[in-house]
Amino acid sequence: MDFLHYRNGQLLAQNIAITDLAEHYGTPLYVYSADDIVEQFKAYQAPLSECKHLICYAIKANSNLSVLSLLAKLGAGFDIVSQGELERVLKAGADPKKIVFSGVAKSVAEIKRALEVGIKCFNVESEAELYRINEIAEQLGKIAAISLRVNPDVDAKTHPYISTGLRENKFGISYQLALETYQKAQLLPHIKIVGVDCHIGSQLTELSPFVDAADRILALVDKLKAHNITLEHIDLGGGLGVCYDNEKPPSISALITALKQKLAPFPELEILFEPGRSIVANSGILITKVEYTKHQDDQHFAIVDAGMNDLIRPALYQAWMKVLPAKAPQSCDQSYVYNVVGPICESSDVLAYQRELSVKQDDLLVICSAGAYGFSMASNYNSHPRPAEVMLIDDQHKIIRERETFADLWRGEQV
């Protein structure tokens, strides 16, 4: 995380002290670097500059309007999975013609709304969905552009909860049934076939699964062409991993270079990617305050004000995230091997296991690499208001989501 560094014993985000941010906005607090988000997005754009392409940011990773607006101004497309995400990205100023709609359970209302605003295409995940889209398009007097999300049955070698490309996963259409499904789509009067899509998982740290999936999808492209089904684009999804601990994922440029080589015989195809985590994960942090330290037998706990309601990744995926103190430890400070735990009444409410730290009550800790699947998966469990979000722009900090109030917790409820 290049925007974090110590100076004179204080941890800074860009040139702003973590302690100043916490004092100004309170804790828990999500903080993002606009410069870092821009840099990661441009890392996808640059190696594709000579190709027809569209980088569709997967907004489930971080859906704050300011993040979306920042990316829209850079020319990003967007990968959505719900009508809420559609309305959110439109509010942020996205071009509907740069939106692709994924997801296994698109409702009638969602399909209708997407057709009305004129999205780029639907990534269709089942034959039943294909027929539903055709029926709704007929009712609206429209032609629906579709791409089939094909499941290439490639092992992404990642956590089973975020693997999406195996035959036992709920996502996509079986590779063995893809040609037959395309032929059925070709016969539907209100469907226009424009592409093929695949996405095999998230937090991938090797190139080989991407390359294997591309080989299978390109073989399908050739097979479709032999049956007079020509495509306009190929969508290779997202899933590139980032470094949380000691992972060594491929660079963005290495990934794109490898896939461009595979795509060289298909210059007519527009190339789409759907990155999320690799753009925002290391652009964000979560600041939390130590409420208490607790020492019993050989167990040591740093009890903080952020919990699994604010950041569920460690509890859900056993994710490892670096923890840094806001004040650099001194050689004379007493340290312990702590479990960093939150206020939630669940034993799984642990943000970090077995971290050597020198902390005391009211100190601040920073959970690193929290820009993806942090706030976007946050909840009000145990009736905790969700944190505020702040964006760093150069040496300025701006609130981009107010901290929820207690009144927000029961808004819309009735007695």
N, C-alpha and C positions, 0 to 999 in steps of 0.2 A: 504494500500500500504506500505508494510514493508520496502521498500528500501528508503522511504522518511522520513526525520526527521530534526528537527531544532537543531542547535548547535551554541552557542554563537550568537544567533539572526539571523543566516543564514540558509536557507533551503538547505539541502543537498540531493542529489540523490546518494545513497550509501555513499561514502565519498567525493563526488565532489560537490562543491557549484553550485547551479543553476545559480548564477551570472557569474561564470567562464565559464559554458557551453554556456550561451547566448553571452558572450563577444567573445568566440572563434569561434562560428558557426553562430551567428546572430539569429534573430527571425523572424517569428514563427519557432519553432524547436520541432520535435518529438524526444523523448529520450526513449529508452527501456532498461530494465535490463535483461541481458542474464541469470543471476543466477535465477531470478524470473521465467522466462519462463521454464527453466529446472526443477525447483521445482514443478511447476504446472503440467508439462507433467508427471513427475515421480509419482505424486499423482494419476494419472490414471493407470500407469503401476503397481505400488506396489500391490494393492489389487487384481490384475488379474494375478499375477506371477505364480499361480498354474493352470491357465486355458490357453487354446489355445486362443490367442486374437490378435487383431491389433487395435492400436489407430490411426485413420486416421484424422489427423489435417485438419480442414476445412479452406483452405487457403484464402477464401474470407475475413476472419477476419483481417488478416495482411499478405500480400504476399511478403514482402521484402525478397530478396534472402538470406540475412544473417539469418533471422528468420527461413526460410525453411531449410537452410543448417544445422543450429544448431539442429533442430528437426530430420532431416534425420539421423544425426550422432547418435542420441539417439535410432534409430530404428523405428521411426514413419512411418506410412503410411500417405496417403494424400487423402482428399476428394476434388475433383475439380468440377467445373461447366462450364468450357469453354476450348477451345484449348489454349488460352493464358495462363490460369492457368496450363495446362498440360506442355506447353513448359517451363514455368517459374520453375515449380517444377523439371522437368528433368534437367534444367540448374543448379539447386541447388544440384543435386546429388541424387535425389530420385530413389529408386528401382521401375521400372514400375509395377512390380508384387505386389506392395503395394499401388497402386492407384485405387480408386473407382471413377467413373464418374457419378455425379448426374446432375440435371438440366432438365428443361421441354422442351427445344428447341434445342436439339443437332442436328447440321447440318450434311450433308453428309461428308463434309471435316473433321469435328471434329471426327466423328465416324471412318472414314477411318484412320486417324492419330492415334487414340487410339488403334485400332486393330493392326496397323503396329508396334507400340512400345510394345504391349503386356501387357496392363493393367490387373489388377486383375479382375475387372468386371464393367459392366455398371449397374447403378441403373436406371432401365427403368421406365418411368413415364407415358406412354400411350401405348395403343395397336398399334397405328400407328408407334410409335418409335420402338416397338418390330419388326415389319415387315421390317422397314427400316434397322435395324441392321442386320437382317438375310440376306437381299438382298446384303448389302455391304460385309458381311462376305463371302457370296458365291462368289462374284466377286473376292475377294482376296484369295480365297481358304483357309479360316480360320474358326474356330469355335469360336463364341463369347460367353464368360461367362457372364451371366446376373443374376441380382437380381431384383425383382419387388419392386419398392417403393410403399408400400401399405399405403393408407390413412386410419388410424384407426378411424377417426371421433371422436377424443378426444379433448376436450377444454383445451388448454394449459394455459389459464388464464393469457395471456400476452397481449401486445399491438397488436391491429389488424393488423398492418403492418408487424409484425414478427410472426404471427400465421400461421402455415402451415398444421395443421392436421385436419381441419374441412372439411366437404364435399363441402363447398362453396369455399374453397381455390383451386388455380390452380394446386397445387402439387399432385403428386402421382395418384395411381389407386384406385378407390373406393373399400372399404373393401368388399362390396357385390359382386363386379365383379372379385375379386382377384382369386378365385379358377378357374373360367372359363378362365381367362387370362393365368394362369399358364398352364392349359390344352392345350390351343392353342400354347403356347410356346413350350410345350413338343413335338408337332408335327412338329416343324420347324427344318429342317435338319442341319442348321448351328448355332443353338442356344444350349447352355448348361446351364441348370438351376443350379445355385450354391447357391443362397441365397434368403433372404427376408430382406427388408429394411423399416424402417419408421423414420420419423423425424417430430415432431409435432409443433415445434416453437422454439423461442429463448428467452433468459432471463427468463427462468422458475424458480420460487422461491419456488415451492412445489414439493414433491416427488410423490403425487398422480397421476398427469397426466402421468408421466413416467411409473408408475406401471400399470395404466389402459391400456396404449398403449401396454405394454409388455404382459399383459393378453390376449388382443385381437390378437396380432401377434402370440403368442404361441398356441392359439386355432386354428389359421389358419395353423400353422406348423403341428399340429395333423391331421387336415383335409386333408392337402396335402399328408401326409404319408399314410392315408387311401386310397388315389387315386394313390398310387405308385409314388409319387413325393417326393424324399428325398433331403434334403438341406445339404450344407456343412457349411454355416454360417448364423448367424442372426445379422443384423446391427441395433442397437437401436438408431442410430443418435446422435445428440448432443443437445444443447439448454440449458444446465445448466446455471442458472443465476449467476451473481456476485454482490457484494455489491458496489453500486455507492453512495447511501445515507444511508438509514437505513434498506434496504432489508436484510432479513435473509434467503438466499438460503441454501439448504442442502449442506453439504460438499461433495466433490468428493467421499470420502470413503463411506459415507452414501448412496449416489446414487448407487454406484457399489455393495455394500453389499445387498441392497434391490433387485437389478436386478439379482444378482447372485443366490439369493434364488429362484427366479422365474425360473431361467434357470437350476437349479440343476437336474431336470429330463431329461435334454437334453445334457448330457456330450459330445456327439459326435459333437455338433455344436461349431464352432469357434465364439467367441464373438467380434463384431466390434463396436466401438464408433466413432463418428465424432465431437469431441469438437473443438471449435474455440475460442469464447469469453472467456470461463473459463480458457484458457491457457494464453492468451495474454492481456486481457483487463486491469487488474491491474498491468501489467508489463510495462506499457507505460504512458508517460505524454506528454502534449503539453505546451511548454513555450512560452509566449506571452508578448509583451511590451505594457505598457499603453502609447498611443500617446497623449491623452488628457483626462482630467476630465471635465465634463460638468454638471452644476447645474442650473436648471431652475424650478421655483416654488417648488414643493415638489418632483421633479424628479431628480435623480442623475445618471449620466452615466459614466462608465469607458470605454473609447473608445480605443480598443486594435488593434494590427496589425494582429491578427488572426481572421478569419471570418468563415462563414458557408461554404465557399469554402475549407477551411482547415479542418473543423470539422462540419459535417452536422447533427450529431445525435440530438443535442438540437432542431434544426429547424425542422427536419424531424419527430422525434419520441417524441418530448417534453422531451427529456432525461435530467435527473438531473445529473450533474457532479460536484464534489467538486472543489472549487477554493481556492488556497492557495497563499498568498504573498510570494515572495522570501525572504523578510526581515520580521522577526517576528515583529508584531506591539507592540509599547510601550504603557503603560497606559496613557501617556500624548498625544498620537496621536489623531487627529480628525478623526472620522470614519463617514461614511454615508452608507445607504442602497442603493447599486448600482445595476443597470442593466449593466452587462458586455456585451458590443456590439462590433461588428466588422466593417470593412470598406466597406462591400458590400452594394450596393444600393437596399436593400430589408428590409422591416420592420421586417421580420422573422430572420434577422441576429443578433440573440441574443445567446450568449454562456451560459449565466447564468442570471436568474432573481433574484432580491431581495436578494443580498448577502451583509452582513455587512462587509465592508472592510475599511482599512485605507491605501489609496494609493494616489500617486501623479504622475504627468507626468514623464515618463521614468522609472517608477518602473516596476518590472517584476511580472507576475502572472503565476501560474502553474495550468493548467486544468488537474485534476487527472483522472485516469482510462481511458486513451485515447489510449490504445494499440490495441483495437479492433474496427474495423469500423471507424477508424480515417483517417489515411493516405489512406487506401484502398478505401475510398469513396471520397477522395479529388478531386477537379476539378480546372480548370483555370478560373472559372467564374469571370467576370469583368477584365479579363486578368491579373490575379495575378499568378506569378510563384508558383509552389508547394514548400512546405518547405523541408529543409534537414531532414535526419533521422540519428540518432546516437545510437550506442549500447554501453552500459556500460558493461565491462568485468572486474570483480574484481574492482580495482581502476583505470582502464584505460577507456578512451572513444575513440571510433573509428567511423569515418564517414561511414555509410553504404548506403547512397544515397546523392549525391550532390544536393544542392539547385538548382532548375531550374533557368535558365537565361531568360532574355527577348527574346533572339533569339530562345529559345526552344518553346516559345509560338506560333510562326508561322512556325516552321520547317515543311516542307512538303506542305505548302500552295503556291499557285501560283497567281500572278497578271496578 
